[in-house]
């Protein structure tokens, strides 16, 4: 999974991102590889709700679980042959020139 970071300075809606040539080209490439499984943008952290269970009670707090300058702005779930392919795909993502993209593998079943 690619976790795409942002600082919120260029927050765009899904419809705005869908018409950006760089992002459209990236999607075409990833889909041509047959690697993309699902992807989505996340709403800003100030719209998050964090739930913790303590002593059997669900405690809700508004906002993200951590206060940071960068936050996960979106995710892409890919199926790659190996880490090298995941790195190659992540390095061409339009956000990679401005923000870090974390690659996180799923546990194999």
SEPAVO-206730 format. One record per residue (C-alpha): residue in three letters; y, z, x; residue number from 1. Coordinates in nm, 2 decimals, decimal comma. Layout:
aa; v; w; u; i
ALA; Y; Z; X; NUM
...
***
This chain:
aa; v; w; u; i
UNK; 0,00; 0,00; 0,00; 1
UNK; 0,35; -0,08; 0,12; 2
UNK; 0,60; 0,19; 0,04; 3
UNK; 0,94; 0,02; 0,07; 4
UNK; 1,23; 0,26; 0,15; 5
UNK; 1,59; 0,24; 0,04; 6
UNK; 1,90; 0,45; 0,06; 7
UNK; 2,02; 0,33; -0,28; 8
UNK; 2,33; 0,14; -0,14; 9
UNK; 2,21; -0,19; -0,27; 10
UNK; 2,03; -0,08; -0,58; 11
UNK; 1,92; -0,38; -0,79; 12
UNK; 1,73; -0,42; -1,11; 13
UNK; 1,39; -0,60; -1,12; 14
UNK; 1,56; -0,90; -1,28; 15
UNK; 1,82; -0,91; -1,00; 16
UNK; 1,56; -0,89; -0,73; 17
UNK; 1,34; -1,15; -0,90; 18
UNK; 1,61; -1,42; -0,84; 19
UNK; 1,68; -1,34; -0,47; 20
UNK; 1,56; -1,63; -0,26; 21
UNK; 1,42; -1,41; 0,02; 22
UNK; 1,22; -1,20; -0,22; 23
UNK; 1,10; -1,49; -0,41; 24
UNK; 0,98; -1,66; -0,09; 25
UNK; 0,81; -1,34; 0,02; 26
UNK; 0,62; -1,32; -0,31; 27
UNK; 0,51; -1,68; -0,29; 28
UNK; 0,38; -1,62; 0,06; 29
UNK; 0,19; -1,30; -0,03; 30
UNK; 0,05; -1,45; -0,34; 31
UNK; -0,06; -1,76; -0,15; 32
UNK; -0,26; -1,54; 0,08; 33
UNK; -0,42; -1,38; -0,22; 34
UNK; -0,32; -1,04; -0,10; 35
UNK; -0,09; -0,91; -0,38; 36
UNK; -0,25; -0,68; -0,64; 37
UNK; 0,05; -0,51; -0,80; 38
UNK; 0,41; -0,43; -0,71; 39
UNK; 0,70; -0,26; -0,88; 40
UNK; 1,04; -0,11; -0,82; 41
UNK; 1,09; 0,26; -0,88; 42
UNK; 1,38; 0,41; -1,06; 43
UNK; 1,63; 0,62; -0,84; 44
UNK; 1,53; 0,97; -0,73; 45
UNK; 1,79; 1,13; -0,96; 46
UNK; 1,57; 1,01; -1,25; 47
UNK; 1,26; 1,18; -1,11; 48
UNK; 1,09; 1,48; -1,25; 49
UNK; 0,87; 1,70; -1,03; 50
UNK; 0,58; 1,90; -1,17; 51
UNK; 0,41; 2,18; -0,99; 52
UNK; 0,14; 2,40; -1,14; 53
UNK; 0,16; 2,77; -1,04; 54
UNK; -0,05; 3,05; -1,19; 55
UNK; -0,18; 2,80; -1,45; 56
UNK; 0,17; 2,71; -1,57; 57
UNK; 0,32; 2,36; -1,53; 58
UNK; 0,67; 2,40; -1,39; 59
UNK; 0,91; 2,11; -1,42; 60
UNK; 1,22; 2,05; -1,21; 61
UNK; 1,45; 1,75; -1,23; 62
UNK; 1,48; 1,53; -0,93; 63
UNK; 1,25; 1,43; -0,64; 64
UNK; 1,01; 1,67; -0,47; 65
UNK; 1,21; 1,63; -0,14; 66
UNK; 1,57; 1,58; -0,06; 67
UNK; 1,61; 1,29; 0,18; 68
UNK; 1,86; 1,02; 0,26; 69
UNK; 1,59; 0,75; 0,22; 70
UNK; 1,36; 0,73; -0,07; 71
UNK; 1,07; 0,51; -0,19; 72
UNK; 1,24; 0,22; -0,38; 73
UNK; 0,93; 0,03; -0,46; 74
UNK; 0,56; -0,02; -0,38; 75
UNK; 0,33; -0,32; -0,32; 76
UNK; -0,04; -0,28; -0,34; 77
UNK; -0,21; -0,54; -0,13; 78
UNK; -0,56; -0,63; -0,03; 79
UNK; -0,56; -0,72; 0,34; 80
UNK; -0,84; -0,80; 0,58; 81
UNK; -0,72; -0,54; 0,83; 82
UNK; -0,41; -0,35; 0,95; 83
UNK; -0,29; -0,65; 1,14; 84
UNK; -0,26; -0,86; 0,82; 85
UNK; -0,08; -0,57; 0,65; 86
UNK; 0,17; -0,54; 0,93; 87
UNK; 0,23; -0,92; 0,93; 88
UNK; 0,30; -0,91; 0,55; 89
UNK; 0,52; -0,59; 0,57; 90
UNK; 0,72; -0,74; 0,86; 91
UNK; 0,83; -1,03; 0,65; 92
UNK; 0,94; -0,83; 0,35; 93
UNK; 1,31; -0,88; 0,28; 94
UNK; 1,38; -0,50; 0,31; 95
UNK; 1,21; -0,47; 0,65; 96
UNK; 1,53; -0,57; 0,83; 97
UNK; 1,72; -0,27; 0,68; 98
UNK; 1,47; 0,00; 0,59; 99
UNK; 1,13; 0,12; 0,71; 100
UNK; 0,82; 0,01; 0,52; 101
UNK; 0,53; 0,25; 0,54; 102
UNK; 0,18; 0,11; 0,53; 103
UNK; -0,06; 0,35; 0,38; 104
UNK; -0,43; 0,26; 0,33; 105
UNK; -0,64; 0,37; 0,03; 106
UNK; -0,96; 0,57; 0,08; 107
UNK; -1,26; 0,34; 0,07; 108
UNK; -1,51; 0,43; -0,20; 109
***
